[in-house]
Amino acid sequence: MAEKTELLGAYHAAALAAHPGVTGALVYYRESVADVELFTSEGTGVSYRRRDLTLQITVYADGGAARTAGSVSAGSGGDFSVVRGLAPDLEAAVATAVDLRAAPVVAPGEYDVVCDGPLAGIWAHETIGHLAEADHHLGDAQLQRSLAPGRRLGPSMLTITDHPGRPGARGFVPVDDEGTAGSAVELLRDGVVTRPRLHDRSTAAAFHEDLTGNARALNFRHPPLPRLRTIAIAPGAASEEEMISGVARGLLARGVLGGQTDRAGFTFLPAECREIRDGEVRGRVRGVVLSGDVLGAFAAIDAIGREQWRGDTSASCGKQGQNALPVSSWAPMLRLRGIRVTSG
């Protein structure tokens, strides 16, 4: 505890001292450890230790009419080393907050948007991920038709899967909270819906489909629900330079401050955005809010990066009062054409 307090305090002090324009800093660290023992009437017995930690550092600067901010986000399934050595990330967050003071507010309109891996992962989680949770399909014929197997949603290069994850990651779920072993569920292959639902036992029975290992509960006080684990967008063939060079008027969006969906539309707040003009990345713009139709956004994808980001951030998932459930994402960069941008 002393080492953690010293390290986090040092980050806070470094942020405040980094630049005269910095007016505040918030360091939020959360760590949880739970011993889980699960026994079922089928004879399954599972005992393990569940760990999760997240760190969010937000640096604030005086932007005149609006306060500006930069952020650092990290997380893991219990590995504290991800919290160490973040000085370069903190310097970048300070630079973002300070530079945004002079950045223009984005002009509303439609833009081609190049998203980095962390933002693309959250986009997949909030769109196809939540749409695929099978309890949403109960009694919703429209959603069932929208995700009917064989329906094309996106380009042939787009494949998205929900995985049990990998050891040490926040979204690692080898066995779910109903005792079902985790398996990969391919939601989209080559842009076409393959398996449209992630199940707990009750929804699998209702749809007469196989269990998927997605029954997750925040803790023993809550019932397991169909929840995401690690959402993964398969890599494509484009380099970052190729994606940017193909944009006449657009944005390069990195990281995420927040995102949500009502399963019809989505809204995202990137952590940082720069203008792209005639294939060149230019200065920062502020106040960017990305929004659009959930199903329509899949067709907007026309390029996928060749490098898949596999990291963890402090982003967690909430559902029916069960906050904040650890999740992970694996995603390359994405380019989406004609995304609606407003200022906020």
N, C-alpha and C positions, 0 to 999 in steps of 0.2 A: 504493500500500500504506500509506503514512503517513497519508493522509487517511482511509482505511477504518479503520485501527487507532485513530486519534483519535476518529472518530465512534462506533465500537462501545464504546470505553472510556468515552466520555462517557455513553452510554446506561447502562452498568453502574454508573457512579458516581452518576448521577441516580436510578437505582432504589434504591440502597442508602441514599441521603440523603433519599428522598421522605417517609418516615414512620418514627417510632421503632419501630413494630411489624414493619418489614421486617427479616428475619433473613438474607436471602441473595438473590442474583440470578445467573442463568446466561444468558450471551449466546452463542449458537451461530450462526456465520456460515459458509456454505459457498458456494464459487464454483468452477465448472469451465468450461473452454474446450477444445473438441476440433475439430480439422479433419477432416472426413469426406470421403473419396473412395470412391465406390461405382460399380463397373463390372460389368455383367452380360453373360452370353452372348447376350442378346437385343439388345445394342447400346446399352443404357442407360448413360449416364455422368452422374454427379451429383457435384458438389463444393460443399461449403458449410461454414460454421463453426457449430458447435452450442455454445450458451452456456446456462448455468443458474446461478441464484443463489438462495439462501434465507437467511432470517434468522428465528431463534426466540429471543425473550426471555422468560424465565420469572422471575417475581418471587415470592419465598417469604415467608410470615409465620408467626409462631408461633401456632398454633391450639390450644395446650394438648395434648390427646391426639393431635391430628393436625395436621400441617403443612398450611397452606392456600397456594394459588397463584393467580396471574393471569398471563396470557400475551399476547404480541404475536407475530403470525405474518405474514410477508411473503415474496414471491418474485416472480421474473420470468424471462423468457428472456434475461437479460443486461442489463437496464436498471437501473443502480444507483440511479436517482432514487427507486425505491420504498422504499429503505432510509433515505433522508433524511426529515426532517420527521415523525418518529414520536413526538415528545414527547407529543402528546395521547393517543395509543394507549398509551404507557407509563404515563401518569397513570391511565388507566382500568384498566390491569392492576394497578397498585399498589392502587387503590381496591377492586378485586375481592378481591385477596389479603387486605387488611386487614379488609374487611367480612365476609368469610367466617369469620373467627375467631369471631364471635358468631352466625353463621347456624346454624339447626338442621339436623341431618342429615335428609335426605328420608325420609319414611315409605314403606316399600315398598308397592307396589300397582299398579293400572292407572290411567294418567293420559291425558288428552288433551294432546298435545304440539304446540306451535307452534315449528317450527324456522326459524332464519334461513337466508339463502342459503348461506353457507359450510358449515353443517351439512347442509343439504338436498343440496348437491352431493356431499359425501362419502357420504351415505346412498345416492344414486343410483349412485355409483361402486362402492361395496362390495356392492350388491345386484344390480340388473339388469346393471350393467357387467361385473362378474366372471362372472356367470352366462352372459353372451353370448360370452365368449372361447371360440372354437370348439374348442380342444384339450380343454376340459372335457367337451365333448359326445361325444368319441370313445369308443365303447363304453358310453355312459351313456344307455340307452333312457329311463329315468325323466326325466332332464333334458331330453332331446329332446321328450318329451311335455309337460313342464311349460312349455316355451317354443315349442310348436308354433304356426306362423303361424295367426292367426285366433282364438287363445285370449284371452279377456278376463282381464286381471290386475287392472286398476284402474278408476277412474271415467273417464267420457268426457272429462273435462277434462285428462287426463294424457297428455302426449306427451314421449318421451325419445329423444334422438338422440346418437350419438357422432360428433363432428366432427373434421376435421383441425386446427381451431382457428384462431387469428389470429396474425399476426406479432407478435413481442415477448412472447408468452405462453409459459408453461412447457410446455404441451401442444400447441404448434404442430408439426404433422407433415405438411408438404406432400407429402413423398415418404417412404415407409417404408423400412426397412433391407433390403428385398429389391428396391427400385427401383420399387415400385408407387405411382402417384400417389394422394394421399389423396382420399377422397370422403366425404360425409356418409352415415351408416348410421342409418336410422330404426328404432329397436328397438321402440318402442311408439308407436302413434298412436291417440288417443282411447281410451286404456286397453287397446287390443288389440295383441297381438304382431304385428309386421309382418315385419321381418327379424331373426331370432333369433341370428345368429352373426357374430362379428368374426373375420376370417381372416388367416392367413399362407398361403403358397403350398401347403404340404402339407395343411392342413385344407380349403382351398378345393377341392383336387383330391379329397380323400376324400369330401366332401359334394356334389361336382359343382356348386359354386356360384361366383359371381363373386368376384374378389378385392376386398377392401375397403380396403387400405392400412393395415392394423393390425399388420403384422409389425415388431416393435420389439425392439432389443437394447440393453442397457446400454452396451456398447462392443464393439469387434471381438473381444474374448475370449469373447463369449457368442453363442449362436445366437439369431436372431430368433424371437420367440414372438408369438402373438396377444395384443396388449396394448391397453388403452384409450389414448385421446388426450385429447380434451376432451369430457366428458359434459355434456349440456345438457338441462335440464328446461324446457319451453316455459312462458312466463308464463301465469297464469290471470287471473281477474277480481276477486279479493278484495283489499281493503286490509288492512294489518296490524291496524288497529283492528277491522275486521269479524271477522277471524279470532280475535282475543283476546276480543271481546265475546260470542262464541258458546261460550265455555268456562266451565263451572261449576266444575270442579275439574281443574286441569292445571298445565302448566309452560311457560314461555317459555325455550327453549334456544338459546343463541348460541355459535357457534364450536365447535371440536372439539379435544380433547386426544389422542384416539386412536379408532380404529375398526377392526373386522375382521369377516370373515365366513368361515364354512366352507361357504358356498353353500347351507346349510340354514337356519342362524340367523345373526343379526347382533348385535353389541354395540358401543355407542358411548359415549364419555365426553365430554359437552359441556364447553366451557370455562367456561360460566357458565349458571346456571339460576335463574329467579325463579318463585315461585308465582303461579298465576292462580286467583283465587277469584271466582266470580260475575261474570266478565267484567272483572275488575280485576287489574292486575299488582301484586303485592306484593313482599315482601322476598326476598332470596337464600336458597337452600337449597344444601347441599353434599352431596357424595358421590353425585351422580346417575349412575346407569348405565342406559342405555336398551338394551333387548334385545327380540328377537322373532323370529318366523318370517319368512324372507326373502320368500317368495311371499305370505304373508298380509298383510304390511305394505302392499302396494300397494292392497288393498281398504280399508285403514284411512284412506287419504287422502280428505278430504272438502272441502278448500279449498286453493287455490293462489294465491299472491300475484301481483299485477300487475306488480311490478318485479323484473327478473332481475338478480341479482348476477353480475358477470363479473370476478372478481378472481383473484389467485393467492396462495396461502399457501405455507408451507414443507412442506406435506403431499406426500409422494411415494408411489409404488407399488412394492411388492415382489412378486416371483414367482420361484420356483425359484432362489433365490439371487441374482437380479438386482435389487439394491437400490442406490440408490433412484432409480427411473425418474421423470422429471418428467411430471406430468399437470396438467390444468386442469379447472375445472368452471364451468358457467353455471347458476345456479339461483335461482328465486324462493323466498319463504317457503312452507312447507308446514304444513298442520295434519293431524295423524294422531290418530285416535280409539283409545282403549283400548290404549296401548302399555305394555308391562311395564316397571316401574321398580324397581330395587333400589338399595341403598346400598353403596358400595365405597370 
